[in-house]
Amino acid sequence: MTEISKSAATAEQLKDPNYCPPMKEAIPLGIQHVLAMFAGNVTVPIIIAGVAGLSGGDKVFLIQTAMFVAGIATLLQTIGIGPVGARLPIVQGTSFAFIPIMIPIVKTAGMGALFASAAIGGVFHFILGTFIGRLRGILPPLVTGIVVLSIGLALIPVGIQYAAGGAGKVEDFGALHHISLAILVMVVTLAVKFLTKGFLSASAILIGLIVGYLVAIPMGLVDFGRVGSASWFALPSLFSYGFEINTAAVIGMLLMSVVSAIETVGDISGITTGGAGREATDREIAGGTMADGLGTALGALFGAMPNTSYSQNVGLVALTGVMSRHVVTCGAVFLIIAGLFPKLGAVISVMPNAVLGGAAIIMFGMIAGAGMKLLAMTKLSRRDLVIIAVSLGIGLGLKSVPEAVATLPETAKILMTSGLAPSAFLAILLNLILPKEADL
């Protein structure tokens, strides 16, 4: 794990977000942050491109914009503009949490509706930053735990689909070579995670993907044709997929914006606690949440999926003990540069679905595990168990059997079968109306 020399900085300097270490130390520390989030950042656009049935060129474009926008959004956090930005070492990246909402939007309304709703959701997220503290009372660990758990459980089938060959129509879906590649990625990832320490352990997912990718090449599963045709340099373009207002898509994004805002508050608190041993200030929480929303809104204009703060980088700050926001600024610049070279995006885009699926199963399972951890923070009463049962039962049940609401209007069908919106709504509602002293 890359660290700042203890002789180069005092303990107080390491806890100071404004401390600027020498560039020879800041740059590798910044790249380390990029490596920790890189796999997650490009996984979401690859999955959504597959669901939308987009061609190789479109997939390259979405990967390119994901890297470029993640860098811009991270700069909003580390450098800030006026009241926007936490001025902390927060890394922004494409959010997994939005996938259960994005998949039905793309399938039923298209990419234009996805990016229009993401832009509107980002503006709403920005506004939430001005009063985010008031929402904490209605979102205790019981509610947030149900929401996060439902996200993970709704995503796991997507990971399985990719591990078997892809989420679309694949002739050899479920073939042994697909399953074997996915298992290899999982085995390598787990081995690196638990048999190494520091930097290598933090990069376990990335290493697993690289090994799976390299093994897939001699198997004839990687087509480098698209890499050769990709340009060396290109600027991301605006409104590439158009903008189309879809009511169901907008409502879904607004609901997810609340979830994402709460996640950001948790990450900001985690950074200040783990890196500086203090609580986050109101200004840091407000500024960080506004930057989260602004990054999503601006990113949608370029064709990037919704952004959020990355929790794995919160853990990296705690591991390195370096609170410098300038370190993460170096990482953001690296992301922006990477986003300007479509060749890099093309190399990533030809990664076999099975390789991605092996990593996705672990990442999505970790999201579910994080939800369980939140629920474990609550001494669950019978009342709480009823809330969990009803919220997850209806939310995930309707996602598994979408035909049950086939007669509803299209807007309602998208929301009801997302797996997330019903769970989140019921968890909040039941927690508010059921008497807390009830021991059912």
BELPEUR-V515854 format. One record per backbone hydrogen bond with DSSP energy under -1.0 kcal/mol. NH is the residue of the N-H (numbers start at 1). CO is the residue of the C=O. E is the energy in kcal/mol with one decimal. If there is no record, write none. Layout:
# BELPEUR-V515854
nh->NH co->CO e->E
nh->NH co->CO e->E
This chain:
# BELPEUR-V515854
nh->8 co->5 e->-1.5
nh->14 co->10 e->-2.0
nh->15 co->11 e->-1.0
nh->16 co->13 e->-1.4
nh->19 co->16 e->-1.6
nh->25 co->22 e->-1.8
nh->26 co->22 e->-2.8
nh->27 co->23 e->-2.5
nh->29 co->25 e->-1.6
nh->30 co->26 e->-2.4
nh->31 co->27 e->-2.6
nh->32 co->28 e->-2.0
nh->33 co->29 e->-1.4
nh->34 co->30 e->-1.6
nh->35 co->31 e->-2.6
nh->36 co->32 e->-1.8
nh->37 co->33 e->-1.1
nh->38 co->34 e->-1.7
nh->41 co->37 e->-2.2
nh->42 co->38 e->-1.7
nh->43 co->39 e->-1.3
nh->44 co->40 e->-1.0
nh->46 co->42 e->-1.4
nh->47 co->43 e->-2.3
nh->48 co->44 e->-2.6
nh->49 co->45 e->-2.3
nh->50 co->46 e->-1.9
nh->51 co->47 e->-2.2
nh->52 co->48 e->-2.3
nh->54 co->49 e->-2.4
nh->59 co->55 e->-2.1
nh->60 co->56 e->-2.3
nh->61 co->57 e->-2.1
nh->62 co->58 e->-2.4
nh->63 co->59 e->-2.0
nh->64 co->60 e->-2.6
nh->65 co->61 e->-2.6
nh->66 co->62 e->-1.8
nh->67 co->63 e->-1.9
nh->68 co->64 e->-2.4
nh->69 co->65 e->-3.0
nh->70 co->66 e->-1.7
nh->71 co->67 e->-1.8
nh->72 co->68 e->-2.0
nh->73 co->69 e->-3.2
nh->74 co->70 e->-2.0
nh->75 co->71 e->-1.9
nh->76 co->72 e->-1.6
nh->77 co->73 e->-1.1
nh->78 co->74 e->-2.6
nh->79 co->75 e->-2.5
nh->80 co->75 e->-1.7
nh->81 co->84 e->-1.9
nh->84 co->81 e->-2.3
nh->85 co->287 e->-2.6
nh->87 co->77 e->-2.5
nh->90 co->88 e->-2.6
nh->93 co->308 e->-2.4
nh->95 co->306 e->-2.8
nh->99 co->96 e->-2.0
nh->101 co->98 e->-1.0
nh->102 co->98 e->-3.0
nh->103 co->99 e->-2.7
nh->105 co->101 e->-1.5
nh->106 co->102 e->-2.9
nh->107 co->103 e->-2.3
nh->108 co->104 e->-2.0
nh->109 co->105 e->-3.1
nh->110 co->105 e->-1.3
nh->114 co->110 e->-1.4
nh->115 co->111 e->-2.3
nh->116 co->112 e->-2.0
nh->117 co->113 e->-2.2
nh->118 co->114 e->-2.0
nh->119 co->115 e->-2.0
nh->120 co->116 e->-2.0
nh->121 co->117 e->-2.9
nh->122 co->118 e->-2.3
nh->123 co->119 e->-1.9
nh->124 co->120 e->-2.3
nh->125 co->121 e->-2.6
nh->126 co->122 e->-2.3
nh->127 co->123 e->-2.1
nh->128 co->124 e->-2.2
nh->129 co->125 e->-1.1
nh->130 co->127 e->-1.7
nh->131 co->128 e->-1.6
nh->134 co->131 e->-1.4
nh->135 co->132 e->-1.3
nh->144 co->140 e->-2.5
nh->145 co->141 e->-2.4
nh->146 co->142 e->-1.6
nh->147 co->143 e->-2.3
nh->148 co->144 e->-2.8
nh->149 co->145 e->-2.6
nh->150 co->146 e->-2.4
nh->151 co->147 e->-1.8
nh->152 co->148 e->-2.2
nh->153 co->149 e->-2.6
nh->154 co->150 e->-2.0
nh->155 co->151 e->-1.5
nh->156 co->152 e->-1.7
nh->158 co->155 e->-1.2
nh->159 co->155 e->-1.5
nh->160 co->156 e->-2.1
nh->161 co->157 e->-2.3
nh->162 co->158 e->-2.0
nh->163 co->159 e->-2.2
nh->164 co->160 e->-1.6
nh->165 co->162 e->-1.5
nh->166 co->161 e->-2.4
nh->173 co->170 e->-1.6
nh->174 co->164 e->-3.8
nh->175 co->172 e->-2.3
nh->179 co->175 e->-2.0
nh->180 co->176 e->-2.9
nh->181 co->177 e->-1.7
nh->182 co->178 e->-2.2
nh->183 co->179 e->-2.4
nh->184 co->180 e->-2.4
nh->185 co->181 e->-2.3
nh->186 co->182 e->-2.1
nh->187 co->183 e->-2.8
nh->188 co->184 e->-2.7
nh->189 co->185 e->-2.5
nh->190 co->186 e->-2.5
nh->191 co->187 e->-2.4
nh->192 co->188 e->-2.7
nh->193 co->189 e->-2.4
nh->194 co->190 e->-2.2
nh->195 co->191 e->-2.0
nh->202 co->198 e->-2.2
nh->203 co->199 e->-1.3
nh->204 co->201 e->-1.4
nh->207 co->203 e->-2.5
nh->208 co->204 e->-2.5
nh->209 co->205 e->-2.2
nh->210 co->206 e->-2.3
nh->211 co->207 e->-2.5
nh->212 co->208 e->-2.3
nh->213 co->209 e->-2.6
nh->214 co->210 e->-2.6
nh->215 co->211 e->-2.3
nh->216 co->212 e->-1.9
nh->220 co->217 e->-1.9
nh->221 co->216 e->-2.2
nh->228 co->224 e->-1.6
nh->229 co->225 e->-1.3
nh->234 co->340 e->-2.1
nh->239 co->301 e->-2.8
nh->244 co->112 e->-1.4
nh->250 co->246 e->-2.6
nh->251 co->247 e->-2.6
nh->252 co->248 e->-2.4
nh->253 co->249 e->-2.1
nh->254 co->250 e->-2.4
nh->255 co->251 e->-2.3
nh->256 co->252 e->-2.1
nh->257 co->253 e->-1.9
nh->258 co->254 e->-1.2
nh->259 co->255 e->-1.4
nh->260 co->256 e->-2.9
nh->261 co->257 e->-2.4
nh->262 co->258 e->-2.0
nh->263 co->259 e->-2.1
nh->264 co->260 e->-2.3
nh->265 co->261 e->-2.1
nh->266 co->262 e->-2.1
nh->267 co->263 e->-2.2
nh->268 co->264 e->-2.7
nh->269 co->265 e->-2.3
nh->270 co->266 e->-2.2
nh->271 co->267 e->-2.2
nh->272 co->268 e->-2.1
nh->273 co->269 e->-2.2
nh->274 co->270 e->-2.7
nh->275 co->271 e->-2.7
nh->276 co->272 e->-1.3
nh->278 co->272 e->-1.8
nh->285 co->281 e->-2.2
nh->286 co->282 e->-2.7
nh->287 co->283 e->-2.9
nh->288 co->284 e->-2.4
nh->289 co->285 e->-2.1
nh->290 co->286 e->-2.4
nh->291 co->287 e->-2.2
nh->292 co->288 e->-1.9
nh->293 co->289 e->-2.0
nh->294 co->290 e->-2.6
nh->295 co->291 e->-2.5
nh->296 co->292 e->-1.6
nh->297 co->293 e->-2.5
nh->298 co->294 e->-2.7
nh->299 co->295 e->-2.2
nh->300 co->296 e->-2.0
nh->304 co->299 e->-2.5
nh->308 co->93 e->-2.4
nh->310 co->91 e->-2.6
nh->315 co->311 e->-1.7
nh->316 co->312 e->-1.3
nh->317 co->313 e->-1.8
nh->318 co->314 e->-1.6
nh->319 co->315 e->-2.0
nh->320 co->316 e->-2.7
nh->321 co->317 e->-2.3
nh->323 co->14 e->-3.0
nh->325 co->17 e->-2.7
nh->329 co->325 e->-1.7
nh->330 co->326 e->-1.6
nh->331 co->327 e->-1.4
nh->332 co->328 e->-2.4
nh->333 co->329 e->-2.2
nh->334 co->330 e->-1.8
nh->335 co->331 e->-2.1
nh->336 co->332 e->-2.3
nh->337 co->333 e->-2.3
nh->338 co->334 e->-2.3
nh->339 co->335 e->-2.0
nh->340 co->337 e->-1.3
nh->341 co->338 e->-1.3
nh->344 co->341 e->-1.4
nh->345 co->341 e->-1.0
nh->346 co->342 e->-2.6
nh->347 co->343 e->-2.2
nh->348 co->344 e->-1.7
nh->349 co->345 e->-2.2
nh->350 co->346 e->-1.3
nh->351 co->348 e->-1.7
nh->356 co->352 e->-1.8
nh->357 co->353 e->-2.8
nh->358 co->354 e->-2.0
nh->359 co->355 e->-1.4
nh->360 co->356 e->-2.6
nh->361 co->357 e->-2.4
nh->363 co->359 e->-2.5
nh->364 co->360 e->-3.3
nh->365 co->361 e->-2.1
nh->366 co->362 e->-2.2
nh->367 co->363 e->-1.4
nh->368 co->364 e->-1.9
nh->369 co->365 e->-2.4
nh->370 co->366 e->-2.2
nh->371 co->367 e->-1.8
nh->372 co->368 e->-2.0
nh->373 co->369 e->-2.1
nh->374 co->370 e->-1.9
nh->375 co->371 e->-2.1
nh->376 co->372 e->-1.9
nh->377 co->374 e->-1.2
nh->378 co->375 e->-1.6
nh->380 co->378 e->-1.6
nh->385 co->381 e->-2.2
nh->386 co->382 e->-2.0
nh->387 co->383 e->-1.9
nh->388 co->384 e->-2.4
nh->389 co->385 e->-2.6
nh->390 co->386 e->-2.8
nh->391 co->387 e->-2.4
nh->392 co->388 e->-2.5
nh->393 co->389 e->-2.3
nh->394 co->390 e->-2.3
nh->395 co->391 e->-2.2
nh->396 co->392 e->-2.3
nh->397 co->393 e->-1.1
nh->398 co->394 e->-2.3
nh->399 co->395 e->-1.2
nh->400 co->396 e->-1.9
nh->401 co->397 e->-1.9
nh->404 co->401 e->-1.9
nh->405 co->402 e->-1.6
nh->406 co->403 e->-1.5
nh->408 co->405 e->-1.6
nh->413 co->409 e->-2.3
nh->414 co->410 e->-2.1
nh->415 co->411 e->-1.7
nh->416 co->412 e->-3.0
nh->417 co->413 e->-1.9
nh->418 co->415 e->-1.1
nh->424 co->420 e->-3.0
nh->425 co->421 e->-2.6
nh->426 co->422 e->-2.6
nh->427 co->423 e->-2.2
nh->428 co->424 e->-2.2
nh->429 co->425 e->-2.7
nh->430 co->426 e->-2.8
nh->431 co->427 e->-1.7
nh->432 co->428 e->-1.3
nh->433 co->429 e->-2.2
nh->434 co->430 e->-2.3
nh->438 co->435 e->-1.5
